[in-house]
Amino acid sequence: MALFPVDELEALLVLRARARSPISYGEVCAWFGLPFSRHLVRQLCAALDEVDARQRGAGRPELAVLVVRRSDGLPGQGWWLSKSHDPWDGAFTGPEARRFVERHQARAYAWWADRREEA
């Protein structure tokens, strides 16, 4: 059994997109009743990749960008290196990175704002 079932993870992220609110890695782990650890984050990232592949396949904005570090509100290195989003060659932190992430988050928020039946 997967620690982060993709269907449930996707549903959680859709809820967060509709609420216009990111979620930390630790909060995702807690949602699934798991303690936060680097080992679990690696497994979570694999599940996030699957969620984003589903979103792309359905012509929807990706959702993994909503999962962020509590410390700075930005996605972890795996998201930046995934290349599933617009090209980025800057630092993974700082004001420019934040603006880049906020643009991607805004796409997810806008898409899900008026769509209650899809998921």
N, C-alpha and C positions, 0 to 999 in steps of 0.2 A: 504494500500500500504506500502511495506517495505521501510524503510529509506535507506537501503543498499541492493538493489536488487542483489541477489547472482550472476546472470548471468553477470551483469555489473561489479560487484566487481571482479569476476573471470577474466574477460577480462582485467580489469585494471592491475591486478597482473601479468597476462601473459605478458602484454606490459612491465611492469617493469622488469620481469625476462629476457625478450629478451634484454632489455637495460642494464641488469646487474646492476640494481640500486634499492636499497630499497626505501620505501616511509614511511613517518611519519604518525602517527595516524591523526594528524591535516591536513596533505595534503590529506588523504583519505576523511576526512569529507568535506574539501573544494571542492574536485572533485565532491561530491554529493550535493554541494551547502548548506552545513550545517556548523554551528559553532562548534568548538571543545568543548566538555564537557564530563565529566566522564559518564554521563547518556548515551550519544551517543556512547561512546567507548564500553560500555557493549553491546549495540545492534550491534555494528560493530564486536565485538568478536564472537557473536553468528553467524553472517553471515560468518565470517572467518572460524569458525568450519565447516560450511556447505561446503564452498569452499574446505577445506582440505579433507573432506569426499569424495567429488566428485573426487578430485585428486587421493586419495588412491584407490578409486573404479576403476579408469581408469589406474591404475598402473603407475601414474606419481608422481614426488616429490611434496610435499606439498608447498603451496605458502604463508601461513600466516606468515611464518618466515621473509618475506620481509617487513612486517609492523612493524615499530620500533618507539621507543620514539625519539623525536628530540634531547633530552638532551644527550643521550649516544649511540644512534644508535642500541639499543638492543630491542627485543620484550618485551612487558609487562608481568606481572606475569601470566596472563591467558594462554599465549603460553607455558610458562615453566611448568605449572600445567596440561596442556592438555593431556600429556602422549601419544600424537599421533606421537611423534618423538622418536629418540633413547633415552634410559634411561638417566636421568641426576639427580644427587643428590648433585650437587654443588650449589654455590651461583648464583643468577640470574644476577649478575653484575661482572665486573672485567675481566681480561685478559683471563682466562680459559673459561668463559661464552662467551666472544667475539669469541674465536676460535671455540667453539661449534656451535654458530650461523652462523659464516662464512662458516663452512663446510656444513650446511644445505642450506644456501643461494647458495653456489656453485653448489649444486645438481640441484636446480631449474634453475639456470643460464645455466648450461651445457645442461639440458634437452631441454630447449626452444631455445637454440642458433640456431639450424638448423631446427626447426620445425615451419614453417610459416603457414601451413594450419590447424593444430590442434588447438583446444581451447575449 
